[in-house]
Amino acid sequence: MKKEIEFLKKIERQDFEKGIPEEFKNFPKQTVDLLKKMNLKITAAESLTAGMFQAAVATIPGASNVFDGGFVTYADSIKVQLLGMDPQLIEDNTVVSGPVALAMAKLSAEKIKADIGVGFTGVAGPDPLEGNPVGTVFISAYNRTNNEKIVKEFHFSGSRQAIREKSVLCGFALVQEIL
């Protein structure tokens, strides 16, 4: 676990303005290979990343062995409509929160019947949202096979795209942490 925490901190500090640094480019493939080896399926519900995590999974050859589909739930109403999220959860915590990220992870896994669900919510910018500054991101990973879950709060810097790319990589790191 300490290795993953160091990895997350390294991503948080790294400059992503010229794209994903070389040292991180193979991380999604490593995660998908682990899922294949363990015969597990993954899904996600994404807000600020708008499908980037799922696209990263699908880019890897053999992804169909571990990925059947997922959700892009940018608007609060779509989180309620597609995932079945309780609107009161959003109202009580704001959409950019740990409880909402966890609900996105759990509900996506339940809806798709995947073993692993990942939830992404946050502020990519350029403006703050509901009192949260740009770069505030909550990511959750949920393992439906053993009910293990993790929720992390991040404060990324950089452009909108850099914040989204960092979020995706941290999502893969959290998945590895709960496998």
C-alpha positions as CSV (number, residue, x, y, z in Angstrom):
1,M,0.0,0.0,0.0
2,K,2.8,2.4,0.7
3,K,4.1,2.0,-2.8
4,E,0.7,3.0,-4.2
5,I,0.5,6.1,-1.9
6,E,4.0,7.2,-3.1
7,F,2.9,6.7,-6.7
8,L,-0.2,8.8,-6.1
9,K,1.9,11.6,-4.6
10,K,4.3,11.5,-7.5
11,I,1.4,11.9,-10.0
12,E,0.0,14.8,-8.0
13,R,3.3,16.6,-8.1
14,Q,4.3,15.8,-11.7
15,D,4.0,18.3,-14.6
16,F,1.5,16.9,-17.2
17,E,1.4,20.0,-19.4
18,K,3.2,18.3,-22.3
19,G,1.1,15.1,-22.0
20,I,1.5,12.0,-19.8
21,P,5.1,11.6,-18.8
22,E,6.8,8.5,-20.2
23,E,7.2,6.8,-16.8
24,F,3.4,6.6,-16.4
25,K,2.3,5.6,-19.9
26,N,2.4,1.8,-19.2
27,F,0.4,2.0,-16.0
28,P,-3.1,1.5,-17.5
29,K,-1.8,-1.6,-19.4
30,Q,-0.3,-3.0,-16.1
31,T,-3.7,-2.6,-14.4
32,V,-5.6,-4.2,-17.3
33,D,-3.1,-7.1,-17.3
34,L,-3.7,-7.6,-13.6
35,L,-7.4,-7.6,-14.1
36,K,-7.1,-10.2,-16.9
37,K,-4.8,-12.4,-14.7
38,M,-7.4,-12.2,-11.9
39,N,-10.3,-12.7,-14.3
40,L,-12.0,-9.6,-13.0
41,K,-14.3,-7.1,-14.9
42,I,-14.1,-3.3,-14.5
43,T,-16.4,-0.4,-15.1
44,A,-16.5,3.3,-14.2
45,A,-18.8,6.3,-13.8
46,E,-16.9,9.4,-14.8
47,S,-17.8,13.0,-14.5
48,L,-14.8,15.3,-14.9
49,T,-12.8,12.7,-16.9
50,A,-15.8,12.3,-19.3
51,G,-14.9,8.8,-20.4
52,M,-11.1,9.1,-20.5
53,F,-10.6,6.3,-18.0
54,Q,-12.8,3.9,-20.0
55,A,-11.1,5.0,-23.2
56,A,-7.7,4.2,-21.6
57,V,-8.9,0.7,-20.7
58,A,-10.4,0.1,-24.2
59,T,-7.1,1.2,-25.9
60,I,-5.4,-1.9,-24.5
61,P,-5.5,-5.0,-26.6
62,G,-7.7,-7.7,-25.0
63,A,-9.7,-5.0,-23.0
64,S,-12.9,-6.8,-23.9
65,N,-11.9,-9.6,-21.5
66,V,-12.2,-7.1,-18.6
67,F,-14.4,-4.3,-19.8
68,D,-18.1,-4.5,-20.9
69,G,-19.0,-0.8,-20.6
70,G,-19.6,2.1,-18.3
71,F,-21.0,5.6,-17.7
72,V,-20.2,9.2,-18.4
73,T,-22.3,11.1,-15.9
74,Y,-21.3,14.7,-16.3
75,A,-24.5,16.2,-15.0
76,D,-26.0,15.6,-11.6
77,S,-29.3,14.6,-13.2
78,I,-27.6,11.9,-15.3
79,K,-26.0,10.4,-12.1
80,V,-29.5,10.1,-10.8
81,Q,-31.0,8.8,-14.0
82,L,-28.4,6.3,-15.2
83,L,-26.8,5.2,-12.0
84,G,-29.8,5.5,-9.7
85,M,-27.9,7.8,-7.3
86,D,-30.0,9.3,-4.5
87,P,-30.2,13.0,-5.3
88,Q,-30.1,13.7,-1.5
89,L,-26.6,12.4,-1.4
90,I,-25.5,15.1,-3.9
91,E,-27.5,17.7,-2.0
92,D,-26.0,16.8,1.3
93,N,-22.4,16.5,0.2
94,T,-22.1,18.4,-3.1
95,V,-21.3,16.6,-6.3
96,V,-17.5,17.1,-5.7
97,S,-17.2,14.8,-2.6
98,G,-16.0,11.5,-1.4
99,P,-19.5,10.1,-0.8
100,V,-20.5,10.9,-4.4
101,A,-17.3,9.3,-5.8
102,L,-17.9,6.2,-3.8
103,A,-21.6,6.0,-4.8
104,M,-20.5,6.4,-8.5
105,A,-18.0,3.5,-8.1
106,K,-20.5,1.2,-6.3
107,L,-23.5,1.9,-8.5
108,S,-21.6,1.5,-11.7
109,A,-20.3,-1.9,-10.6
110,E,-23.8,-3.0,-9.6
111,K,-25.4,-1.8,-12.8
112,I,-22.9,-3.4,-15.1
113,K,-22.3,-6.4,-12.8
114,A,-18.6,-5.7,-12.9
115,D,-16.2,-6.8,-10.1
116,I,-14.5,-3.4,-9.9
117,G,-16.2,0.0,-10.2
118,V,-14.4,3.4,-10.3
119,G,-15.9,6.8,-9.7
120,F,-14.5,10.2,-10.7
121,T,-15.9,13.6,-9.7
122,G,-14.1,16.9,-9.4
123,V,-13.3,20.3,-10.8
124,A,-11.1,20.4,-13.9
125,G,-11.6,24.1,-14.4
126,P,-11.4,26.8,-15.4
127,D,-13.8,27.9,-12.7
128,P,-14.4,26.6,-9.1
129,L,-17.5,24.6,-8.5
130,E,-19.7,24.6,-5.3
131,G,-16.9,26.1,-3.3
132,N,-14.3,23.6,-4.5
133,P,-11.2,25.1,-6.1
134,V,-10.0,24.0,-9.5
135,G,-8.0,20.7,-9.2
136,T,-10.1,19.3,-6.4
137,V,-10.9,15.7,-7.4
138,F,-12.4,12.7,-5.5
139,I,-11.8,9.2,-6.9
140,S,-13.1,6.0,-5.5
141,A,-12.5,2.3,-6.4
142,Y,-14.8,-0.4,-5.2
143,N,-14.3,-4.1,-5.3
144,R,-17.7,-5.8,-5.5
145,T,-16.3,-9.3,-4.8
146,N,-15.1,-8.4,-1.3
147,N,-16.7,-5.1,-0.6
148,E,-13.3,-3.3,-0.3
149,K,-13.4,0.3,-1.1
150,I,-11.1,3.3,-1.2
151,V,-11.8,7.0,-1.6
152,K,-9.1,9.6,-2.1
153,E,-9.2,13.4,-2.4
154,F,-6.6,15.0,-4.6
155,H,-5.6,18.6,-5.3
156,F,-4.1,18.7,-8.7
157,S,-2.5,21.6,-10.4
158,G,-2.1,22.4,-14.1
159,S,-4.4,22.8,-17.1
160,R,-7.9,21.3,-17.4
161,Q,-6.4,18.4,-19.5
162,A,-3.5,17.8,-17.1
163,I,-6.0,17.5,-14.2
164,R,-8.1,15.0,-16.1
165,E,-5.0,12.9,-17.1
166,K,-3.7,12.9,-13.5
167,S,-7.2,11.8,-12.4
168,V,-7.2,8.9,-14.8
169,L,-3.8,7.6,-13.7
170,C,-4.7,7.9,-10.1
171,G,-7.9,5.9,-10.8
172,F,-5.7,3.0,-12.1
173,A,-3.5,3.2,-9.0
174,L,-6.6,3.0,-6.7
175,V,-7.8,-0.1,-8.7
176,Q,-4.5,-1.8,-8.1
177,E,-4.7,-0.9,-4.4
178,I,-8.0,-2.8,-4.0
179,L,-7.1,-5.9,-6.1
